[in-house]
């Protein structure tokens, strides 16, 4: 993921979500983070004034979806992110007629992240 705020975006994953920093690349600034199952590479944007992503007009990442283990976990994560003043697009709600629930937020560089509990 290319991010405009490398350190803040890495901190979102490590400090708020409990992921681990795996390594850093200094020659092209990047930070690798992992939850133990997946790894994301966060690349520093080289532009001073990035173009905002328009999900209806651009090719690229619409959002990143991450599964949570329980409905309670989704609610607790929502409260944790609110407490840390993360920009929330919407609170946990049913996906369609349920039983799945999801919420959407933005990490510090503006990438949309969906947290979803599949309802099983």
PECOR-V708302 format. One record per residue. N is the residue number from 1. SS is DSSP state (a for helix, b for strand, c for the rest). Layout:
N	SS
N	SS
This chain:
1	c
2	b
3	b
4	c
5	c
6	a
7	a
8	a
9	a
10	a
11	a
12	a
13	a
14	a
15	a
16	a
17	c
18	c
19	c
20	b
21	b
22	b
23	b
24	b
25	b
26	c
27	c
28	c
29	c
30	b
31	b
32	b
33	b
34	b
35	c
36	c
37	c
38	c
39	b
40	b
41	b
42	b
43	b
44	b
45	c
46	c
47	c
48	c
49	c
50	c
51	c
52	c
53	c
54	c
55	c
56	c
57	c
58	c
59	c
60	c
61	c
62	c
63	c
64	b
65	b
66	b
67	b
68	c
69	c
70	c
71	a
72	a
73	a
74	a
75	a
76	a
77	a
78	a
79	a
80	a
81	a
82	a
83	a
84	c
85	c
86	c
87	b
88	b
89	b
90	b
91	b
92	b
93	b
94	b
95	c
96	c
97	c
98	c
99	c
100	c
101	b
102	b
103	b
104	b
105	b
106	b
107	c
108	c
109	c
110	c
111	c
112	b
113	b
114	b
115	b
116	b
117	b
118	c
119	c
120	c
